[in-house]
Amino acid sequence: MNAPASPTPPASSAPVRLLIVDDDPLVRAGLTLMLGGDRGIDIVGEGADGEEAEELVERLRPDVVLMDIRMPVMDGLTATERLRRRPDAPEVVVLTTFHADEQVLRAIRAGAAGFVLKDTPPARIVDSVRRVAAGDPVLSPAVTRQLMARAAGGGRDGRAGRAHRARRRFGQLAEREQEVAVAVGRGGSNAEIAASLYLSVATVKTHVSRILAKLELNNRVQIALLVHDAGLLDTDDGGGSRLG
């Protein structure tokens, strides 16, 4: 498998420090071959299970962990939850063979910045790692909708309880923050949200940062899931819904 050709990153930007965790040595070798040829990525280590991943993160301080879900000793979901609780937590990208598995949803709720399929073309995996390192979650709108549909399962009582809890949390946000959060839930980029709400991109970024801090969330995907749980994506007018 040939490594994808990628442009040389600017001299001022350091390579993304990447840790690969998968129990299959052939998968690890293939990913190392694919990603190691990119000058913007520095593969600092490989692990075979979640327990080893914790040890390697402590020692190697990667920026991003590419994490398989199903592994012995400690699975990737448990490892993701533990890693994301660290004060210096690396970003986590889940590596999976499923498009919208319940386990992927759990990983997103734990703070993973997204996921890539094991059959994803090499260039897109490289792009995903770079985007996550830059703070941009890797989930397409179609996949997000699938995950949200899975999140909506569990029966009427479960949905009602989630909606109540989500709405209480949204009550912590100012009116404009609620509008930005709903726009994030609809999959809007910062530029699209800025245009729709007549704000500057910098102001949108500030609102998103405040939303994450107030609600104690890790990334935009978790904002989107919370918006969905609160029932604020049910309107079709394209505008921002408000609570209260």
N, C-alpha and C positions, 0 to 999 in steps of 0.2 A: 504494500500500500504506500503510495507516494504522499509525502507531506504537502499540504497546500502551499502555493506560492503566495506570500503576503508582503505588502510593502514594508520597508524598514520604518520602525516607529521613530518619532522625533527624538533627537539626542537627549532632550531634557526629560523624557518620560522613561521611568524605570520599567523593566519587564514585569509582567504579572507573575507573581510567585504562586505556582500551582502544585497542589498535592493531589495525586490520583489514588483513589481507594476502590478496589474491586477484588473479589476473591478469586477471580479467574486470571491466572498469569498471562494467558494469551491476550485477553482483553486489555490488561495493563500494558503489555508490550505494544499492542496495536495503537493504543491511545498515546503512548509515549512517542512512538514513531510519527504519528500524525501531528501531535501538538509540539513536539520537541523541535520540529523544523521551523517553527515560527519565531522570528526574532523578538517578538513582543511578549513571548511566554517563556518563563524559566521553570522547568519542572524540578522542584526541589526534593521530591520524594515520592515513594509509592507505598501503599499499605494494602493488607489483605482482609482486614475486617475493621469494624468500628472501634474496637478497643485500641488497636494499633493506630488508628487515625487520631485518637485523642493524644496518644503519646507523641506522634509525629508533629501534630499541630503545636504542642507545647515546646518541642525542640526546634522546629523548623520555621515557625511563624509564617505560614503561607497566607497569601491574600485570598485565594479561592481554593475550595476543596471540591473536586469532582467525585461524587459519592454514589456508589452502587447502593441499591436498596436491600436486596436479599444477600446476606453474608452470614457466615457462622460466627460464633463467639459473641459478637455484638452486631446487630443489624444496622443498616445505614440510617434508619429512622431514629433509633435511640441515639446514635452518634450525632445526628444533626441536632436533636433537641439539646444534647449536652454541650455541643460546640457553640451553639447560638446563645447559650447562657453565659458564656465567658465574657469578661469585660473587653477583651481584645478579639472578639469573635471574627473568624474569617467568614467570607461569603460561602454559601454552599449551593452547588448545582447538583441536583439529583440525576443520576444516570439510571435509566429504566427502559424496559421493553414495552411499557404500557402507556397509552395516550392519556387516560384519565382514570387511573387506579385510585382506590380509596387511600392507599398508602402514599401516593403522591400528594393527595390533599393533606394528609397528616404532616407530611414534610413541609408543605407550604405554610401550614398553620404554625409549625415549629420555627419558621423563619428562613427556610430555604429560599433563595432568590429566583428559583425556577427549576426547570429540568430539561434535559435533552434525551432523545431516544438513542439507543445504542446503534441504530442504523442511520443516524443523522450524517449527512455528508461532512467530511473533515473540515471544510472551510467554514461551515455553519457552527461546528463545535468550537473552533477557534474564535469565531465572532461572539459566540455566547459567553465564553470565558472572559473575553475582553469587556463585553458589555456589563457583565455582572461585577467585574472589578471596578468599573466606572460608576456603579450604583444604579444600573438599569436592569430591572428584572427581566428574565427571559421566559415569557409566556405569550403566545399569540392570542389574539382575542378569541379565536375558535376554541383553543384549549382552555382558556379561562372560563368560557361559557360551560364547557364540559365539566370542569372542576366544580363550578358553582352549582350545576345541576346535581352533581353527586352530593355536594354539601347540603342541598335542599332536602335530601332524603331523610328518612327516620320517622316519618309519621307526623300527623297534625300537631300532636302535643309537643314533639321535639322541635318542630319549626316555630311554633308559637313561643316556646321558651327561649329559643335562640333570638327571635325577633325582639322580644322584650329586653333581653340582656343587651343586644346590639343597640337598640334605641336609647337605652339608659346611658350607654357609653357615648353615643353621639350627642347626647345632651351636654357633654363637656365642651363641645366645639362652638365657636362663634358662628354666626349666620354665614359669613363668607367662607369660613373653613368648611362648613357643611356643604356648601355649593361646590367647592373645589373637590371635596371627598367624593361626592356623587359623580362628578365629571371624571375623576380617576376611576371610579367603579365602572363607568361606561367605556373605559379603555382609551380615554383621550391622552395624547401626549401633552407635555407642558405647553408647547406652542399652540396646540388646538384648544386647550383649556383657557389659555390667555386670550385667544381670539374670541371665544364664545362668552367669556365673562368680562371682557373689556379690561383686562389686566395686563401688566407686563409679564414676560416669562420669568424674570427674577422674582416678582411678587408671588407668582404661582409656586415657584420652588420654595419660597419662604413659608407659604401656607402649608405645603406638603410636609416640610420639615416639622412644623408646629403640630400638625395632625399626628404624625408618627410619634412625636414626643408625648403629646397629651394622652393618646390612646395606648401608649406603650406597645407600638407595633414595630415590626422590623423593616417592612418594605411596602411598596405600592400594591402588591398583590394582596397583602393582608388587608389593606384599606378596602380594596375591591370586594373581598369576601365579606368584610364587615358590613359594607354598604348593601350587599346582596342579602345578608342575614336580616338586616333592618327593614327589608322590603322597599328600599328606596329606588330600585331599578324597575319597578312595576309600571311606572308612568311612561308614556310614549311621546311626551311633548318635547323631549330632548333638553329640557331645562333642569336646573338644580332643584331637588326637592329639599324641604326644610322640615325639621321636627319642631313640635311645639305649637 
